[in-house]
Amino acid sequence: MSEEDRAATGADAAEAEAGAARRGPTWLILAVVAAALLVCCCSAVLGLGLSWSAGLFGR
C-alpha cells in the first residue's frame, strides 16, 4: 500500500465520521420542526373548535 493510498483511506474515514456527526443535528432539527408544526396545528384546531362552540361562526 502506497502512502497516497493510506492518505486517501484516512481522508475517506474522516469524511465518514464527519457525515455521521452531521446526521445527529439534522435529525434534531427535523424533530424540533415537526414538534413546532404539531403544536401550531393543534393550537389552530383547538382555537377553531372553541370559536365554533362559542358561536362565533354563527350567522
C-alpha positions in Angstrom: 0.0 0.0 0.0 1.5 3.3 -1.0 1.5 6.4 1.1 -1.1 8.0 -1.3 -3.4 5.1 -0.7 -3.1 5.4 3.1 -3.8 9.2 2.9 -6.9 8.6 0.7 -8.1 5.9 3.2 -7.6 8.3 6.1 -9.5 11.1 4.2 -12.4 8.7 3.5 -12.6 7.7 7.1 -12.6 11.4 8.2 -15.3 12.2 5.8 -17.4 9.2 7.0 -17.0 10.4 10.6 -17.9 14.0 9.6 -21.1 12.7 7.8 -22.1 10.7 10.9 -21.6 13.7 13.1 -23.8 15.9 10.8 -26.7 13.4 10.9 -27.3 13.9 14.6 -28.1 17.6 14.4 -30.1 17.2 11.2 -32.5 14.7 12.9 -32.7 17.0 15.9 -33.6 20.0 13.8 -36.2 17.9 11.9 -37.7 16.7 15.2 -37.9 20.3 16.5 -39.6 21.5 13.3 -42.1 18.6 13.5 -42.9 19.3 17.1 -43.4 23.0 16.3 -45.8 22.2 13.4 -47.7 19.8 15.7 -48.1 22.4 18.3 -49.2 25.0 15.8 -51.7 22.7 14.1 -53.2 21.6 17.4 -53.5 25.2 18.6 -55.3 26.1 15.4 -57.7 23.2 15.7 -58.4 24.0 19.4 -58.9 27.7 18.6 -61.4 26.9 15.8 -63.2 24.4 18.0 -63.6 26.9 20.8 -64.7 29.7 18.5 -67.3 27.4 16.9 -68.6 26.2 20.3 -68.8 29.9 21.5 -71.0 30.6 18.4 -68.5 32.9 16.7 -69.2 31.2 13.4 -72.9 31.7 13.6 -74.8 33.8 11.1 
